Amino acid sequence: MSKRYDLEERTEIFARKVRDFVRKLPKDLTKLEYGRQLIRSSGSVGANYIEANEALSKKDFLMRIRISRKESKEARYWLRLIIPSESQRNEQESLIQEATELMMIFSAILRKAEGKQG
């Protein structure tokens, strides 16, 4: 039971770190738009995971986990497109790594849950 809450916390921390990263980006039209998309997708990772934990059915649970995985992948995409200042490159790489790990975690949850379904 506690692992579920650890992942909830981890996804929240990811969203907060993304928000802080975007706040520090040099301001131009492209970065503002990519930043908005990035903030939306990073926040959606955890929001959908919380929804999965409250799912009323197995089908709903699987759908929410798939959405969390999709949003992790999308966040990684926006992170890769953004060209940060030189001082933010390590932070960007760290966030890309976290998005990748979250994708892998959600994939593992799906494999395990779908294996139990049949």
C-alpha positions as a Markdown table, in Angstrom:
| # | Residue | x | y | z |
|---|---|---|---|---|
| 1 | Met | 0.0 | 0.0 | 0.0 |
| 2 | Ser | 2.8 | 2.5 | 0.8 |
| 3 | Lys | 4.4 | 2.1 | -2.6 |
| 4 | Arg | 1.3 | 3.6 | -4.2 |
| 5 | Tyr | 1.7 | 6.7 | -2.1 |
| 6 | Asp | 5.5 | 6.9 | -2.9 |
| 7 | Leu | 4.7 | 7.0 | -6.6 |
| 8 | Glu | 2.0 | 9.7 | -5.9 |
| 9 | Glu | 4.7 | 11.7 | -4.1 |
| 10 | Arg | 7.2 | 11.1 | -6.8 |
| 11 | Thr | 4.9 | 12.3 | -9.6 |
| 12 | Glu | 4.1 | 15.4 | -7.6 |
| 13 | Ile | 7.8 | 16.1 | -7.1 |
| 14 | Phe | 8.3 | 15.7 | -10.8 |
| 15 | Ala | 5.5 | 18.2 | -11.6 |
| 16 | Arg | 7.0 | 20.7 | -9.1 |
| 17 | Lys | 10.5 | 20.3 | -10.5 |
| 18 | Val | 9.2 | 20.8 | -14.0 |
| 19 | Arg | 7.3 | 23.9 | -12.9 |
| 20 | Asp | 10.5 | 25.3 | -11.4 |
| 21 | Phe | 12.5 | 24.5 | -14.5 |
| 22 | Val | 10.0 | 26.2 | -16.8 |
| 23 | Arg | 9.9 | 29.3 | -14.5 |
| 24 | Lys | 13.7 | 29.7 | -15.0 |
| 25 | Leu | 13.7 | 29.3 | -18.8 |
| 26 | Pro | 14.8 | 32.3 | -20.9 |
| 27 | Lys | 11.6 | 33.9 | -22.1 |
| 28 | Asp | 10.7 | 33.7 | -25.8 |
| 29 | Leu | 7.5 | 32.6 | -27.6 |
| 30 | Thr | 8.6 | 29.1 | -28.3 |
| 31 | Lys | 9.8 | 28.4 | -24.8 |
| 32 | Leu | 6.6 | 29.8 | -23.4 |
| 33 | Glu | 4.4 | 27.5 | -25.5 |
| 34 | Tyr | 6.6 | 24.5 | -25.0 |
| 35 | Gly | 6.7 | 25.3 | -21.3 |
| 36 | Arg | 2.9 | 25.4 | -21.1 |
| 37 | Gln | 2.6 | 22.1 | -22.8 |
| 38 | Leu | 5.3 | 20.6 | -20.5 |
| 39 | Ile | 3.6 | 21.9 | -17.3 |
| 40 | Arg | 0.3 | 20.4 | -18.4 |
| 41 | Ser | 1.7 | 17.0 | -19.3 |
| 42 | Ser | 3.9 | 16.7 | -16.2 |
| 43 | Gly | 1.0 | 17.6 | -13.9 |
| 44 | Ser | -1.3 | 15.2 | -15.7 |
| 45 | Val | 1.1 | 12.2 | -14.9 |
| 46 | Gly | 0.4 | 12.4 | -11.2 |
| 47 | Ala | -3.2 | 13.5 | -11.5 |
| 48 | Asn | -4.1 | 10.4 | -13.6 |
| 49 | Tyr | -2.1 | 8.1 | -11.3 |
| 50 | Ile | -4.2 | 9.4 | -8.3 |
| 51 | Glu | -7.3 | 8.7 | -10.4 |
| 52 | Ala | -6.0 | 5.2 | -11.1 |
| 53 | Asn | -5.7 | 4.6 | -7.4 |
| 54 | Glu | -9.3 | 5.6 | -7.0 |
| 55 | Ala | -10.6 | 3.7 | -10.0 |
| 56 | Leu | -13.9 | 2.0 | -9.8 |
| 57 | Ser | -13.0 | -0.8 | -12.1 |
| 58 | Lys | -10.0 | -2.7 | -13.5 |
| 59 | Lys | -10.7 | -1.1 | -17.0 |
| 60 | Asp | -10.7 | 2.4 | -15.5 |
| 61 | Phe | -7.5 | 1.6 | -13.6 |
| 62 | Leu | -5.7 | 0.4 | -16.7 |
| 63 | Met | -6.9 | 3.4 | -18.7 |
| 64 | Arg | -5.6 | 5.9 | -16.1 |
| 65 | Ile | -2.3 | 4.1 | -15.9 |
| 66 | Arg | -2.0 | 4.2 | -19.7 |
| 67 | Ile | -2.8 | 8.0 | -19.6 |
| 68 | Ser | -0.1 | 8.5 | -16.9 |
| 69 | Arg | 2.4 | 6.6 | -19.2 |
| 70 | Lys | 1.3 | 8.7 | -22.2 |
| 71 | Glu | 1.7 | 12.0 | -20.3 |
| 72 | Ser | 5.2 | 10.9 | -19.0 |
| 73 | Lys | 6.1 | 10.3 | -22.6 |
| 74 | Glu | 4.7 | 13.7 | -23.7 |
| 75 | Ala | 6.5 | 15.5 | -20.9 |
| 76 | Arg | 9.8 | 13.9 | -22.1 |
| 77 | Tyr | 9.0 | 15.0 | -25.6 |
| 78 | Trp | 8.5 | 18.7 | -24.6 |
| 79 | Leu | 11.6 | 18.5 | -22.4 |
| 80 | Arg | 13.7 | 17.4 | -25.4 |
| 81 | Leu | 12.3 | 20.2 | -27.6 |
| 82 | Ile | 13.1 | 23.0 | -25.1 |
| 83 | Ile | 16.5 | 24.5 | -25.5 |
| 84 | Pro | 17.4 | 25.8 | -22.0 |
| 85 | Ser | 20.1 | 28.1 | -20.9 |
| 86 | Glu | 23.5 | 26.5 | -20.5 |
| 87 | Ser | 23.1 | 26.5 | -16.7 |
| 88 | Gln | 19.8 | 24.5 | -17.0 |
| 89 | Arg | 21.1 | 21.6 | -19.1 |
| 90 | Asn | 21.8 | 19.3 | -16.2 |
| 91 | Glu | 18.4 | 20.0 | -14.8 |
| 92 | Gln | 16.8 | 19.3 | -18.2 |
| 93 | Glu | 18.7 | 15.9 | -18.5 |
| 94 | Ser | 17.6 | 15.0 | -14.9 |
| 95 | Leu | 14.0 | 15.7 | -15.8 |
| 96 | Ile | 14.2 | 13.7 | -19.0 |
| 97 | Gln | 15.6 | 10.8 | -17.0 |
| 98 | Glu | 12.8 | 11.1 | -14.5 |
| 99 | Ala | 10.1 | 11.2 | -17.2 |
| 100 | Thr | 11.7 | 8.1 | -18.8 |
| 101 | Glu | 11.7 | 6.2 | -15.5 |
| 102 | Leu | 8.1 | 7.1 | -14.8 |
| 103 | Met | 7.2 | 5.8 | -18.3 |
| 104 | Met | 9.0 | 2.5 | -17.4 |
| 105 | Ile | 7.2 | 2.3 | -14.0 |
| 106 | Phe | 3.8 | 2.8 | -15.6 |
| 107 | Ser | 4.6 | 0.2 | -18.3 |
| 108 | Ala | 5.6 | -2.3 | -15.6 |
| 109 | Ile | 2.3 | -1.6 | -13.7 |
| 110 | Leu | 0.4 | -2.2 | -16.9 |
| 111 | Arg | 2.2 | -5.5 | -17.7 |
| 112 | Lys | 1.5 | -6.7 | -14.2 |
| 113 | Ala | -2.1 | -5.6 | -14.1 |
| 114 | Glu | -2.9 | -6.9 | -17.6 |
| 115 | Gly | -1.2 | -10.2 | -16.7 |
| 116 | Lys | -3.6 | -10.6 | -13.8 |
| 117 | Gln | -6.6 | -9.8 | -16.0 |
| 118 | Gly | -6.7 | -12.9 | -18.2 |
